[in-house]
């Protein structure tokens, strides 16, 4: 059996060994986006893919650092993977679904369940990007590693607006 298989099948010795170390998801959980840049691979010290945009028409817009939350559509679509010392791999959501108490502890599981309710991302943006309002309970966290001179993050409207006026304008189209 591989280390991943033994762990999933409940081998207590393997679980104790894995739980005593830092679990590091693989650092190549990339998501292509039309607005994506190409700096993430460099930041993560991975070999560049100079032909990326020419091949797919998109850049690597996001890197999902820890994607193991069943309540988030993107985290389910792009789950993190963990590699063990023997080279075997397993998706982090599957590992937590089966062995969360042994890895995260029973207190964590009792409070948060068998997934990690957070989706930290690294973004690489090559053009102006509007980060839209996300639904209540959104789990995304953005990590900004670099910004060009003059880059801004904007919150709110250009001018003050009252909630009732805003609602009326939305309803009127």
URKA-V951372 format. One record per pair of residues at least 12 apart in sequence whose ideal C-beta (glycine too) atoms are under 10 Angstrom apart, sorted by the first residue. I is the first residue (numbers start at 1). GAP is how many residues later the second one is. Records with the same first field share a line. If there is no record, write none. Layout:
# URKA-V951372
I = GAP + GAP
This chain:
# URKA-V951372
1 = 13 + 85 + 87
2 = 12 + 82 + 84 + 85 + 86 + 87 + 88
3 = 14 + 15 + 80 + 81 + 82 + 83 + 84 + 85 + 86 + 87
4 = 14 + 77 + 78 + 79 + 80 + 82 + 83 + 84 + 85 + 86 + 87 + 90 + 91
5 = 79 + 81 + 83 + 85
6 = 12 + 78 + 80 + 82
7 = 12 + 75 + 77 + 81 + 83 + 88 + 91 + 92 + 95 + 96
8 = 80 + 82 + 86 + 87 + 89 + 90 + 91
9 = 89
10 = 88 + 89 + 92
11 = 88
12 = 90
14 = 70 + 85 + 88
15 = 83 + 84 + 86 + 87 + 88
16 = 86
17 = 67 + 68
18 = 64 + 66 + 67 + 77 + 81 + 84 + 85
19 = 80 + 82 + 83 + 84 + 85 + 86
21 = 63 + 64
23 = 43 + 57 + 59 + 61 + 69 + 72 + 73 + 80 + 81
24 = 42 + 56 + 58 + 59
25 = 39 + 40 + 41 + 42 + 43 + 54 + 55 + 56 + 57 + 58 + 66 + 67
26 = 54 + 55 + 56 + 57 + 63 + 66
27 = 13 + 14 + 16 + 17 + 18 + 19 + 36 + 38 + 53 + 95
28 = 12 + 13 + 16 + 18 + 32 + 35 + 53
29 = 33 + 34 + 35 + 36 + 37 + 38 + 49 + 50 + 51 + 52 + 63 + 92
30 = 14 + 16 + 19 + 22 + 29 + 30 + 31 + 32 + 33 + 34 + 48 + 92 + 94
31 = 27 + 29 + 30 + 31 + 32 + 33 + 36 + 43 + 46 + 47 + 90 + 92
32 = 20 + 21 + 24 + 25 + 26 + 27 + 28 + 29 + 30
33 = 25 + 26 + 27 + 28 + 29 + 90 + 91 + 92 + 93 + 96
34 = 19 + 22 + 23 + 24 + 25 + 27 + 92 + 93
35 = 23 + 24 + 26 + 27 + 88 + 89 + 90 + 91 + 92 + 93 + 94 + 95
36 = 16 + 17 + 20 + 22 + 23 + 24 + 25 + 26 + 87 + 88 + 89 + 90 + 91 + 93
37 = 16 + 22 + 23 + 24 + 86 + 87 + 88 + 89 + 90
38 = 12 + 14 + 15 + 21 + 22 + 23 + 86 + 88
39 = 20 + 21 + 83 + 84 + 85 + 86 + 87 + 106 + 107
40 = 19 + 20 + 21 + 22 + 23 + 82 + 83 + 84 + 105
41 = 19 + 22 + 83
42 = 82
43 = 20 + 79 + 81 + 100 + 102 + 103
44 = 16 + 19 + 21 + 78 + 101
46 = 14 + 17
53 = 73
59 = 65 + 66 + 67 + 68
60 = 62 + 63 + 64
61 = 60 + 61 + 62 + 63 + 64 + 65 + 68
62 = 12 + 16 + 57 + 59 + 60 + 61 + 62 + 63 + 78 + 80
63 = 15 + 57 + 58 + 59 + 60 + 61 + 80
64 = 13 + 14 + 15 + 16 + 55 + 56 + 57 + 58 + 76
65 = 15 + 53 + 54 + 55 + 56 + 57 + 76 + 78
66 = 13 + 14 + 26 + 50 + 52 + 53 + 54 + 55 + 75
67 = 12 + 13 + 14 + 24 + 25 + 26 + 48 + 49 + 51 + 52 + 53 + 54 + 72
68 = 12 + 14 + 23 + 24 + 25 + 26 + 27 + 28 + 29 + 32 + 46 + 47 + 48 + 49 + 50 + 51
69 = 23 + 24 + 27 + 43 + 44 + 46 + 47 + 48 + 49 + 50 + 70
70 = 23 + 26 + 27 + 43 + 44 + 45 + 46 + 47
71 = 42 + 44 + 46 + 48 + 66 + 68
72 = 43 + 44 + 45 + 46 + 47 + 65 + 66 + 67 + 68
74 = 45 + 47 + 65 + 66
75 = 17 + 18 + 40 + 41 + 42 + 43 + 44 + 64 + 65
76 = 17 + 39
78 = 41
79 = 12 + 13 + 14 + 15 + 16
80 = 12 + 13 + 15 + 36 + 39
81 = 12 + 13 + 14
82 = 12 + 13 + 14 + 21
92 = 23 + 24
93 = 21 + 22 + 23
95 = 19
96 = 13 + 17 + 18 + 19 + 20
97 = 16 + 17 + 18
98 = 16
99 = 15
100 = 12 + 13 + 14 + 15 + 16
101 = 13
104 = 12
115 = 24
116 = 23
117 = 20 + 22
118 = 21 + 22 + 23
119 = 19 + 20 + 21 + 22 + 23
120 = 19 + 20 + 21 + 22 + 23
121 = 19 + 20 + 21 + 22
122 = 20 + 21 + 22 + 23
123 = 17 + 19 + 20 + 21 + 22
124 = 21 + 22
125 = 19 + 22 + 23 + 26
128 = 23 + 24
130 = 24
131 = 22 + 23 + 24
